[in-house]
Amino acid sequence: MDWNSCLQTIGGEKIPTFKCLEVVFARILTIAVSLAVLALFIMLVVGGFKFLTSGGDQKSTASAQQTMTFAFAGIVLMVIAFLIFRIIEVYTGVTITKFVIPQ
């Protein structure tokens, strides 16, 4: 969806309508999910680096494993949430992964 689909021309001027919230919400959600995936990837890399450089120290190794565990848990939770939304869509027929304001 783009901005031109939600603008209404009044008196020669293009005015945003309530439908533009769809575009704003979609872009915010895309940015939020992208940042979450990036943060989880960085956590995974940092945890791996900490694990490699722990030098056999039990506390450092445990901290690195905990960081990587949290990163994997975050990735798994994001995938499970998306799958739950898709399952709800399939069984109910209601599109909940797309924000649409009715006319």
N, CA, C and O atoms as a GROMACS GRO file, in nm:
protein
  412
    1MET      N    1   0.085  -0.117   0.000
    1MET     CA    2   0.000   0.000   0.000
    1MET      C    3   0.090   0.124   0.000
    1MET      O    4   0.194   0.126   0.066
    2ASP      N    5   0.050   0.224  -0.074
    2ASP     CA    6   0.128   0.346  -0.080
    2ASP      C    7   0.043   0.466  -0.042
    2ASP      O    8  -0.078   0.455  -0.024
    3TRP      N    9   0.108   0.580  -0.031
    3TRP     CA   10   0.040   0.701   0.013
    3TRP      C   11  -0.065   0.748  -0.087
    3TRP      O   12  -0.168   0.803  -0.046
    4ASN      N   13  -0.043   0.728  -0.216
    4ASN     CA   14  -0.137   0.779  -0.316
    4ASN      C   15  -0.274   0.713  -0.307
    4ASN      O   16  -0.374   0.771  -0.349
    5SER      N   17  -0.279   0.592  -0.254
    5SER     CA   18  -0.407   0.522  -0.246
    5SER      C   19  -0.496   0.574  -0.134
    5SER      O   20  -0.616   0.548  -0.134
    6CYS      N   21  -0.440   0.649  -0.040
    6CYS     CA   22  -0.522   0.696   0.072
    6CYS      C   23  -0.550   0.846   0.066
    6CYS      O   24  -0.626   0.898   0.148
    7LEU      N   25  -0.490   0.915  -0.028
    7LEU     CA   26  -0.511   1.059  -0.037
    7LEU      C   27  -0.638   1.090  -0.116
    7LEU      O   28  -0.672   1.021  -0.211
    8GLN      N   29  -0.705   1.195  -0.073
    8GLN     CA   30  -0.827   1.238  -0.141
    8GLN      C   31  -0.805   1.380  -0.192
    8GLN      O   32  -0.753   1.465  -0.119
    9THR      N   33  -0.844   1.406  -0.315
    9THR     CA   34  -0.826   1.538  -0.374
    9THR      C   35  -0.947   1.624  -0.343
    9THR      O   36  -1.060   1.592  -0.382
   10ILE      N   37  -0.922   1.734  -0.272
   10ILE     CA   38  -1.028   1.829  -0.239
   10ILE      C   39  -0.979   1.967  -0.278
   10ILE      O   40  -0.879   2.015  -0.224
   11GLY      N   41  -1.048   2.031  -0.371
   11GLY     CA   42  -1.010   2.165  -0.415
   11GLY      C   43  -0.872   2.169  -0.478
   11GLY      O   44  -0.801   2.269  -0.466
   12GLY      N   45  -0.833   2.064  -0.545
   12GLY     CA   46  -0.703   2.060  -0.611
   12GLY      C   47  -0.589   2.020  -0.519
   12GLY      O   48  -0.475   2.005  -0.565
   13GLU      N   49  -0.616   2.004  -0.391
   13GLU     CA   50  -0.513   1.964  -0.294
   13GLU      C   51  -0.535   1.820  -0.251
   13GLU      O   52  -0.648   1.776  -0.233
   14LYS      N   53  -0.425   1.748  -0.235
   14LYS     CA   54  -0.435   1.610  -0.187
   14LYS      C   55  -0.433   1.611  -0.035
   14LYS      O   56  -0.338   1.659   0.027
   15ILE      N   57  -0.540   1.559   0.025
   15ILE     CA   58  -0.558   1.560   0.169
   15ILE      C   59  -0.551   1.416   0.221
   15ILE      O   60  -0.617   1.329   0.166
   16PRO      N   61  -0.472   1.390   0.327
   16PRO     CA   62  -0.471   1.255   0.385
   16PRO      C   63  -0.605   1.225   0.453
   16PRO      O   64  -0.667   1.312   0.514
   17THR      N   65  -0.647   1.102   0.440
   17THR     CA   66  -0.772   1.059   0.502
   17THR      C   67  -0.742   0.960   0.614
   17THR      O   68  -0.626   0.928   0.641
   18PHE      N   69  -0.847   0.913   0.678
   18PHE     CA   70  -0.834   0.815   0.786
   18PHE      C   71  -0.772   0.686   0.734
   18PHE      O   72  -0.710   0.613   0.810
   19LYS      N   73  -0.788   0.657   0.604
   19LYS     CA   74  -0.730   0.538   0.542
   19LYS      C   75  -0.577   0.541   0.546
   19LYS      O   76  -0.514   0.435   0.536
   20CYS      N   77  -0.516   0.657   0.560
   20CYS     CA   78  -0.370   0.667   0.563
   20CYS      C   79  -0.312   0.601   0.688
   20CYS      O   80  -0.193   0.572   0.691
   21LEU      N   81  -0.395   0.576   0.789
   21LEU     CA   82  -0.347   0.504   0.907
   21LEU      C   83  -0.303   0.363   0.871
   21LEU      O   84  -0.215   0.308   0.937
   22GLU      N   85  -0.362   0.304   0.767
   22GLU     CA   86  -0.320   0.173   0.721
   22GLU      C   87  -0.174   0.176   0.678
   22GLU      O   88  -0.096   0.088   0.714
   23VAL      N   89  -0.138   0.278   0.603
   23VAL     CA   90  -0.001   0.290   0.552
   23VAL      C   91   0.095   0.315   0.668
   23VAL      O   92   0.202   0.254   0.675
   24VAL      N   93   0.058   0.404   0.758
   24VAL     CA   94   0.143   0.436   0.873
   24VAL      C   95   0.164   0.312   0.959
   24VAL      O   96   0.277   0.281   0.997
   25PHE      N   97   0.056   0.240   0.990
   25PHE     CA   98   0.064   0.121   1.073
   25PHE      C   99   0.149   0.013   1.007
   25PHE      O  100   0.230  -0.052   1.074
   26ALA      N  101   0.132  -0.006   0.876
   26ALA     CA  102   0.210  -0.107   0.805
   26ALA      C  103   0.359  -0.074   0.808
   26ALA      O  104   0.442  -0.163   0.826
   27ARG      N  105   0.392   0.051   0.791
   27ARG     CA  106   0.534   0.090   0.791
   27ARG      C  107   0.595   0.079   0.931
   27ARG      O  108   0.709   0.035   0.946
   28ILE      N  109   0.519   0.118   1.033
   28ILE     CA  110   0.568   0.106   1.171
   28ILE      C  111   0.591  -0.040   1.205
   28ILE      O  112   0.692  -0.075   1.265
   29LEU      N  113   0.497  -0.127   1.167
   29LEU     CA  114   0.510  -0.269   1.196
   29LEU      C  115   0.629  -0.331   1.122
   29LEU      O  116   0.701  -0.413   1.178
   30THR      N  117   0.648  -0.292   0.998
   30THR     CA  118   0.762  -0.342   0.921
   30THR      C  119   0.894  -0.301   0.984
   30THR      O  120   0.985  -0.382   0.995
   31ILE      N  121   0.903  -0.177   1.026
   31ILE     CA  122   1.026  -0.128   1.090
   31ILE      C  123   1.048  -0.198   1.223
   31ILE      O  124   1.161  -0.237   1.254
   32ALA      N  125   0.942  -0.216   1.303
   32ALA     CA  126   0.956  -0.280   1.434
   32ALA      C  127   1.002  -0.425   1.420
   32ALA      O  128   1.090  -0.470   1.494
   33VAL      N  129   0.943  -0.499   1.328
   33VAL     CA  130   0.982  -0.638   1.308
   33VAL      C  131   1.126  -0.646   1.257
   33VAL      O  132   1.203  -0.732   1.299
   34SER      N  133   1.162  -0.557   1.166
   34SER     CA  134   1.299  -0.556   1.113
   34SER      C  135   1.400  -0.526   1.223
   34SER      O  136   1.505  -0.591   1.231
   35LEU      N  137   1.369  -0.429   1.309
   35LEU     CA  138   1.460  -0.397   1.419
   35LEU      C  139   1.470  -0.512   1.519
   35LEU      O  140   1.577  -0.539   1.573
   36ALA      N  141   1.359  -0.581   1.544
   36ALA     CA  142   1.360  -0.695   1.636
   36ALA      C  143   1.447  -0.807   1.580
   36ALA      O  144   1.526  -0.867   1.654
   37VAL      N  145   1.433  -0.837   1.452
   37VAL     CA  146   1.515  -0.941   1.390
   37VAL      C  147   1.662  -0.902   1.394
   37VAL      O  148   1.748  -0.985   1.422
   38LEU      N  149   1.692  -0.776   1.366
   38LEU     CA  150   1.830  -0.729   1.370
   38LEU      C  151   1.887  -0.739   1.512
   38LEU      O  152   2.000  -0.784   1.530
   39ALA      N  153   1.809  -0.699   1.612
   39ALA     CA  154   1.855  -0.707   1.751
   39ALA      C  155   1.880  -0.851   1.793
   39ALA      O  156   1.979  -0.880   1.861
   40LEU      N  157   1.792  -0.942   1.754
   40LEU     CA  158   1.811  -1.083   1.789
   40LEU      C  159   1.934  -1.141   1.719
   40LEU      O  160   2.007  -1.221   1.778
   41PHE      N  161   1.957  -1.102   1.596
   41PHE     CA  162   2.077  -1.149   1.524
   41PHE      C  163   2.203  -1.097   1.592
   41PHE      O  164   2.300  -1.171   1.609
   42ILE      N  165   2.202  -0.970   1.631
   42ILE     CA  166   2.318  -0.912   1.700
   42ILE      C  167   2.340  -0.982   1.833
   42ILE      O  168   2.454  -1.010   1.870
   43MET      N  169   2.232  -1.011   1.906
   43MET     CA  170   2.246  -1.085   2.032
   43MET      C  171   2.310  -1.222   2.008
   43MET      O  172   2.395  -1.266   2.085
   44LEU      N  173   2.268  -1.287   1.902
   44LEU     CA  174   2.323  -1.419   1.870
   44LEU      C  175   2.473  -1.410   1.837
   44LEU      O  176   2.551  -1.493   1.882
   45VAL      N  177   2.512  -1.310   1.761
   45VAL     CA  178   2.653  -1.292   1.725
   45VAL      C  179   2.735  -1.256   1.850
   45VAL      O  180   2.844  -1.309   1.870
   46VAL      N  181   2.683  -1.166   1.934
   46VAL     CA  182   2.754  -1.127   2.055
   46VAL      C  183   2.769  -1.246   2.149
   46VAL      O  184   2.876  -1.267   2.207
   47GLY      N  185   2.663  -1.325   2.163
   47GLY     CA  186   2.671  -1.444   2.247
   47GLY      C  187   2.774  -1.542   2.195
   47GLY      O  188   2.849  -1.601   2.273
   48GLY      N  189   2.778  -1.562   2.064
   48GLY     CA  190   2.877  -1.651   2.005
   48GLY      C  191   3.018  -1.600   2.025
   48GLY      O  192   3.110  -1.678   2.053
   49PHE      N  193   3.036  -1.468   2.011
   49PHE     CA  194   3.168  -1.409   2.032
   49PHE      C  195   3.212  -1.424   2.177
   49PHE      O  196   3.326  -1.459   2.206
   50LYS      N  197   3.118  -1.398   2.269
   50LYS     CA  198   3.149  -1.415   2.412
   50LYS      C  199   3.184  -1.560   2.443
   50LYS      O  200   3.273  -1.587   2.523
   51PHE      N  201   3.114  -1.653   2.378
   51PHE     CA  202   3.141  -1.795   2.401
   51PHE      C  203   3.280  -1.833   2.351
   51PHE      O  204   3.353  -1.906   2.418
   52LEU      N  205   3.315  -1.783   2.233
   52LEU     CA  206   3.447  -1.816   2.177
   52LEU      C  207   3.561  -1.754   2.256
   52LEU      O  208   3.670  -1.812   2.263
   53THR      N  209   3.538  -1.638   2.314
   53THR     CA  210   3.644  -1.569   2.387
   53THR      C  211   3.638  -1.592   2.538
   53THR      O  212   3.709  -1.525   2.613
   54SER      N  213   3.555  -1.684   2.584
   54SER     CA  214   3.542  -1.707   2.729
   54SER      C  215   3.666  -1.772   2.788
   54SER      O  216   3.692  -1.756   2.907
   55GLY      N  217   3.739  -1.842   2.710
   55GLY     CA  218   3.863  -1.902   2.758
   55GLY      C  219   3.843  -2.009   2.864
   55GLY      O  220   3.933  -2.032   2.945
   56GLY      N  221   3.728  -2.073   2.865
   56GLY     CA  222   3.703  -2.180   2.962
   56GLY      C  223   3.650  -2.131   3.095
   56GLY      O  224   3.622  -2.212   3.183
   57ASP      N  225   3.636  -1.999   3.113
   57ASP     CA  226   3.581  -1.944   3.237
   57ASP      C  227   3.433  -1.980   3.246
   57ASP      O  228   3.356  -1.953   3.154
   58GLN      N  229   3.394  -2.041   3.357
   58GLN     CA  230   3.256  -2.091   3.372
   58GLN      C  231   3.154  -1.978   3.367
   58GLN      O  232   3.048  -1.993   3.305
   59LYS      N  233   3.182  -1.866   3.432
   59LYS     CA  234   3.086  -1.754   3.435
   59LYS      C  235   3.068  -1.693   3.295
   59LYS      O  236   2.956  -1.664   3.253
   60SER      N  237   3.178  -1.674   3.226
   60SER     CA  238   3.171  -1.617   3.090
   60SER      C  239   3.098  -1.711   2.995
   60SER      O  240   3.018  -1.667   2.912
   61THR      N  241   3.126  -1.840   3.007
   61THR     CA  242   3.060  -1.938   2.921
   61THR      C  243   2.910  -1.942   2.949
   61THR      O  244   2.829  -1.948   2.856
   62ALA      N  245   2.874  -1.939   3.078
   62ALA     CA  246   2.731  -1.941   3.115
   62ALA      C  247   2.660  -1.814   3.066
   62ALA      O  248   2.546  -1.821   3.020
   63SER      N  249   2.727  -1.700   3.077
   63SER     CA  250   2.669  -1.574   3.030
   63SER      C  251   2.648  -1.577   2.878
   63SER      O  252   2.545  -1.532   2.828
   64ALA      N  253   2.746  -1.631   2.806
   64ALA     CA  254   2.735  -1.640   2.661
   64ALA      C  255   2.623  -1.735   2.620
   64ALA      O  256   2.545  -1.705   2.529
   65GLN      N  257   2.614  -1.848   2.688
   65GLN     CA  258   2.508  -1.943   2.657
   65GLN      C  259   2.371  -1.883   2.687
   65GLN      O  260   2.276  -1.907   2.613
   66GLN      N  261   2.361  -1.806   2.795
   66GLN     CA  262   2.234  -1.742   2.829
   66GLN      C  263   2.195  -1.639   2.722
   66GLN      O  264   2.079  -1.630   2.683
   67THR      N  265   2.292  -1.563   2.675
   67THR     CA  266   2.264  -1.464   2.570
   67THR      C  267   2.216  -1.533   2.443
   67THR      O  268   2.118  -1.489   2.382
   68MET      N  269   2.281  -1.640   2.404
   68MET     CA  270   2.240  -1.712   2.283
   68MET      C  271   2.104  -1.779   2.303
   68MET      O  272   2.024  -1.785   2.210
   69THR      N  273   2.078  -1.829   2.422
   69THR     CA  274   1.948  -1.890   2.451
   69THR      C  275   1.836  -1.787   2.439
   69THR      O  276   1.732  -1.816   2.381
   70PHE      N  277   1.858  -1.668   2.495
   70PHE     CA  278   1.757  -1.563   2.485
   70PHE      C  279   1.735  -1.520   2.340
   70PHE      O  280   1.621  -1.493   2.301
   71ALA      N  281   1.840  -1.514   2.262
   71ALA     CA  282   1.826  -1.478   2.120
   71ALA      C  283   1.745  -1.583   2.045
   71ALA      O  284   1.655  -1.549   1.969
   72PHE      N  285   1.777  -1.711   2.068
   72PHE     CA  286   1.700  -1.818   2.003
   72PHE      C  287   1.555  -1.817   2.049
   72PHE      O  288   1.464  -1.838   1.969
   73ALA      N  289   1.533  -1.792   2.179
   73ALA     CA  290   1.397  -1.788   2.232
   73ALA      C  291   1.318  -1.674   2.166
   73ALA      O  292   1.200  -1.690   2.135
   74GLY      N  293   1.382  -1.560   2.147
   74GLY     CA  294   1.316  -1.448   2.082
   74GLY      C  295   1.278  -1.479   1.938
   74GLY      O  296   1.169  -1.445   1.894
   75ILE      N  297   1.368  -1.542   1.866
   75ILE     CA  298   1.340  -1.580   1.728
   75ILE      C  299   1.225  -1.680   1.723
   75ILE      O  300   1.133  -1.667   1.642
   76VAL      N  301   1.230  -1.780   1.812
   76VAL     CA  302   1.125  -1.882   1.815
   76VAL      C  303   0.990  -1.819   1.851
   76VAL      O  304   0.888  -1.855   1.791
   77LEU      N  305   0.988  -1.727   1.947
   77LEU     CA  306   0.862  -1.661   1.985
   77LEU      C  307   0.804  -1.579   1.870
   77LEU      O  308   0.682  -1.577   1.851
   78MET      N  309   0.890  -1.512   1.794
   78MET     CA  310   0.840  -1.434   1.680
   78MET      C  311   0.780  -1.527   1.575
   78MET      O  312   0.675  -1.496   1.518
   79VAL      N  313   0.845  -1.639   1.549
   79VAL     CA  314   0.793  -1.734   1.450
   79VAL      C  315   0.662  -1.795   1.498
   79VAL      O  316   0.568  -1.809   1.421
   80ILE      N  317   0.656  -1.832   1.626
   80ILE     CA  318   0.532  -1.891   1.681
   80ILE      C  319   0.418  -1.791   1.675
   80ILE      O  320   0.306  -1.828   1.639
   81ALA      N  321   0.444  -1.665   1.708
   81ALA     CA  322   0.339  -1.564   1.702
   81ALA      C  323   0.286  -1.550   1.559
   81ALA      O  324   0.164  -1.543   1.538
   82PHE      N  325   0.376  -1.546   1.462
   82PHE     CA  326   0.333  -1.535   1.323
   82PHE      C  327   0.251  -1.657   1.281
   82PHE      O  328   0.148  -1.644   1.215
   83LEU      N  329   0.297  -1.776   1.321
   83LEU     CA  330   0.223  -1.899   1.287
   83LEU      C  331   0.085  -1.902   1.352
   83LEU      O  332  -0.011  -1.948   1.290
   84ILE      N  333   0.075  -1.855   1.474
   84ILE     CA  334  -0.057  -1.850   1.541
   84ILE      C  335  -0.150  -1.758   1.464
   84ILE      O  336  -0.267  -1.791   1.442
   85PHE      N  337  -0.100  -1.641   1.422
   85PHE     CA  338  -0.184  -1.549   1.344
   85PHE      C  339  -0.229  -1.614   1.213
   85PHE      O  340  -0.344  -1.600   1.174
   86ARG      N  341  -0.137  -1.683   1.146
   86ARG     CA  342  -0.173  -1.750   1.020
   86ARG      C  343  -0.275  -1.862   1.042
   86ARG      O  344  -0.367  -1.878   0.962
   87ILE      N  345  -0.260  -1.938   1.150
   87ILE     CA  346  -0.356  -2.045   1.180
   87ILE      C  347  -0.493  -1.986   1.207
   87ILE      O  348  -0.594  -2.039   1.160
   88ILE      N  349  -0.499  -1.876   1.281
   88ILE     CA  350  -0.627  -1.810   1.307
   88ILE      C  351  -0.689  -1.764   1.176
   88ILE      O  352  -0.810  -1.779   1.156
   89GLU      N  353  -0.608  -1.708   1.086
   89GLU     CA  354  -0.659  -1.665   0.956
   89GLU      C  355  -0.716  -1.782   0.876
   89GLU      O  356  -0.822  -1.770   0.815
   90VAL      N  357  -0.646  -1.894   0.875
   90VAL     CA  358  -0.689  -2.009   0.796
   90VAL      C  359  -0.821  -2.065   0.849
   90VAL      O  360  -0.912  -2.095   0.772
   91TYR      N  361  -0.832  -2.079   0.981
   91TYR     CA  362  -0.951  -2.142   1.038
   91TYR      C  363  -1.072  -2.049   1.048
   91TYR      O  364  -1.185  -2.096   1.041
   92THR      N  365  -1.049  -1.919   1.064
   92THR     CA  366  -1.163  -1.828   1.076
   92THR      C  367  -1.194  -1.753   0.947
   92THR      O  368  -1.307  -1.707   0.928
   93GLY      N  369  -1.097  -1.742   0.859
   93GLY     CA  370  -1.119  -1.668   0.735
   93GLY      C  371  -1.106  -1.517   0.754
   93GLY      O  372  -1.128  -1.441   0.659
   94VAL      N  373  -1.072  -1.474   0.875
   94VAL     CA  374  -1.057  -1.331   0.904
   94VAL      C  375  -0.910  -1.294   0.886
   94VAL      O  376  -0.822  -1.356   0.947
   95THR      N  377  -0.884  -1.194   0.804
   95THR     CA  378  -0.747  -1.151   0.780
   95THR      C  379  -0.702  -1.063   0.896
   95THR      O  380  -0.746  -0.949   0.909
   96ILE      N  381  -0.613  -1.117   0.979
   96ILE     CA  382  -0.566  -1.039   1.094
   96ILE      C  383  -0.421  -0.993   1.079
   96ILE      O  384  -0.371  -0.918   1.162
   97THR      N  385  -0.354  -1.037   0.974
   97THR     CA  386  -0.217  -0.993   0.953
   97THR      C  387  -0.208  -0.869   0.865
   97THR      O  388  -0.099  -0.817   0.841
   98LYS      N  389  -0.320  -0.822   0.817
   98LYS     CA  390  -0.324  -0.699   0.738
   98LYS      C  391  -0.421  -0.602   0.805
   98LYS      O  392  -0.536  -0.635   0.832
   99PHE      N  393  -0.373  -0.482   0.831
   99PHE     CA  394  -0.455  -0.379   0.895
   99PHE      C  395  -0.530  -0.305   0.785
   99PHE      O  396  -0.470  -0.234   0.704
  100VAL      N  397  -0.662  -0.322   0.782
  100VAL     CA  398  -0.744  -0.257   0.680
  100VAL      C  399  -0.860  -0.187   0.749
  100VAL      O  400  -0.933  -0.247   0.829
  101ILE      N  401  -0.876  -0.060   0.718
  101ILE     CA  402  -0.988   0.016   0.770
  101ILE      C  403  -1.103   0.004   0.672
  101ILE      O  404  -1.088   0.039   0.556
  102PRO      N  405  -1.219  -0.046   0.717
  102PRO     CA  406  -1.331  -0.063   0.624
  102PRO      C  407  -1.381   0.070   0.572
  102PRO      O  408  -1.370   0.173   0.639
  103GLN      N  409  -1.437   0.067   0.452
  103GLN     CA  410  -1.490   0.189   0.390
  103GLN      C  411  -1.615   0.235   0.458
  103GLN      O  412  -1.674   0.336   0.418
   0.00000   0.00000   0.00000
